[in-house]
Amino acid sequence: MTAPDDDDKPTVVLDLNALKKEKLAKEEELANMAHELEFAVGPESKTKKETTEEFTENFLLERAKLEPAPQEEKKVPIILFDFNSDLFHKSQAAFPQGYEYHFAKTLPELNKFLANKNLQIVVFNYDAHPKAVNQLSAQIKQKFPMIKTMIIAKAISPEKAAVHAKSQFGATGYLQLPLEAEKISSEFQKIISKA
C-alpha cells in the first residue's frame, strides 16, 4: 500500500490580507463605538456641578414634556359574533353601557375586526354552533394573543367552564345565560384585567 500523495489531500487556503483587513475594520468599528460612548456621557460642566436634586427636578420636567397628555380612557371593543343566531341582536338591551360594541354575523365580518390586533373581546354564543366556536376560539388564541374570547351558553357551570378553559379551545371568559348587564360587565372586567 502506498501513502496518499500530498496533492490528493484537501487543502485550505487562507487569505491573510483579507483577515488583516477584517481585523482592522473591526478595530475601527470598536474605536468609533468607544468615541460615541464618550460623547454620550460627555465631560462634566466646568462652570457648576449639578446637584442631585437639580438633576432629578430637571429629569422630571423633561420627562413630563415627553409624556402624552392624559386622554379619555379608551374603550375596549367588544365583537358580538352572532353566527347562526340572533341572540346578541335580540338582547342588545341586556348588555352594559360604556363599551364599544360591534356585531358580526359572518366569518369575513369577524376577520375584519380581527385584523385590528389590539385588545378586543370576541363574544360567542356557544349554543348556536359549538364546534365552530371551539375552532374559532382556538385559532384566535393561537394567532391573535391580544384578542380575548368569551363564551356565553345556557348550561355552562363554573366546573365545565374551568375544564373548557384549560383545553386548546378555552376562552378567557365564560357566562351562563340569561344575559344580565352586571354579570356581563363583571366578566368583561375580569377579561380586561387578565390582558
N, C-alpha and C positions, 0 to 999 in steps of 0.2 A: 504494500500500500504506500502510495506516495502522499506527501503532505500537500495540502492545497496551496496553490500559488498565492502570493500576496495580491496579485491582480484580481483574483476571484472573490476576495473578501469585500463586504460592503464598506464604503468609506464615507466619512463625514467631512465636509469642507466648511471651515469656519471663516467667515469674512471678518477679520479683526478690525478693519477700518469701519465697517458698519456697526460693530459692537462699541467701538470708541465713540462714534458719533451719537449713538443712542445714549451712552453713559453721559456725555456732555449735555445732551438735550435734557435729560432728567435732572442733572445738577442745576442747569439754568432754571428749570421749572421750579425746583425747590427754593432756589435763591429768590425768584420772583414771589413765591408764596410767602417767604420769610419777610420780604420787603413790604408786602401788602399787610401782613400781620402787624408789623411795626407801625405802619401808617395808621391802621385802625385803632391801635392803642394810643399812639401819639405821645409826644413829650408832655410833661406836666407844665402847667401855666407858670411862667416866671413871675407874673405880677402878683398872684394871690392863689393860695391853695383853697379849694372849695371845701367847706366843712361838710360833714356827713348830713347834717340837717338840710343844708342848702342843696346838696346833691339830691336828697330824697324829695325835697319840695319841687325842684326843677324837673326831676324824673316824672313825678306825678302830674305836673302841669302839662308836660309834653305828651304823656300817655292819654290824658283827658282830651287833648286835641285830636288824637288819632282814633279814639273810640267813637263809634257811631252814636248818634243821639238816640235816646230811648224811643222805641217805636211802639205802636199799638201791638199787643200780643197777637202773633199770627195764629190763625185758626188752623187746626189740623183738618185736612179734607177727609170726609167720610164718603166712601163709594158704596152705595147700596146696590148690590148685584141681584137683580130680580130675574134670574134665569129660570124659565119655565114656571114663573109665578107672578102674582101681582101683590104679594104680601106687603112689600115696602111702599108701593104706590097707595094702597088702600089704608095703610097705617101711618101715614105721614104725621098725623097729629100726635101720635104717641112718642115721637122722637123729640128729645130735649132741644131747647133753643140754645143758641150760642155755638153751633157747629156749622161748618160749611158742607152741605150735603150735595151729592151728585148721584144721579140714577143711571144705571147701565142695565140693559136687558140682553145684550148680545156680547159675544166674545170680542169682536172688533171694538165695540164701545169700551169694554173693560180695558183692552190693550191700550187705548188712547190715554186712559188715566194712569195706567202702569208705566207709561213712557216717562212720566214725571217721577223720578226715582227718589223724591223727598218723602219724608214721613207722611204716610196716609194709612187709613184703616179701611180695609175692604170687608164689608159685612155680607155674609152668605146666609141664605135660607136653606139649611141642610135638608129639610124635609122635601123640598121641591126636586132635588136631584143629588142624593148622597154621593154617588160615585164621581160625578163632575166636581162637586165641592171638594172632595178629598184630593182629586188630581190637581185642581187649581190651587188649593192651599199648599200642597207640596211644592208645586212649581214656583209659586210666589215666594215661599220661604227660601228656596234654593237660589232663584235668580234675582230677587229684589229684597235683600235683607232689611232695608229701611221701611219696607211696606209691611204692615201688620195685618193679620186677618182675625175676624171674629165670626163665630158660628152661632146662629140662632136656630133652635129646634124645639119641637113640642116636648119630647121626652129625653132631655139631657140632664141627668142628675150630676151633682158635683163629682161623684165617683167615676161616671162614664166620661165626663169632661177631662178629668185628670189622666185617665188611661189614654184617651184620644190625643191629648196634648203631648204625650210622650212618644207618640207614633210619628212616622215620617210625614203624616198628613196633618199633624197637630196645628191648631190655631193658637194665637196669642190670647184670645178671649172667648168666653162662651156665655150664652144667655138662654135661659129657658123661657118659652112663650107662656103666658101672654106678654106683650110688649108694654113696659111701663117706663116712663121718662126717667124716673130716679134710678132704676136699675140699669137702664141703658147708659145714662151719664156716668154712673159709678164704674161700669165696665170699661167705657171709653177712657176714663181717667186712669184706671189700672193699666190699660194697654199703653197709654201715652207715657206713664211713669216707667214702664219697662223698656221703652225705646231708647 
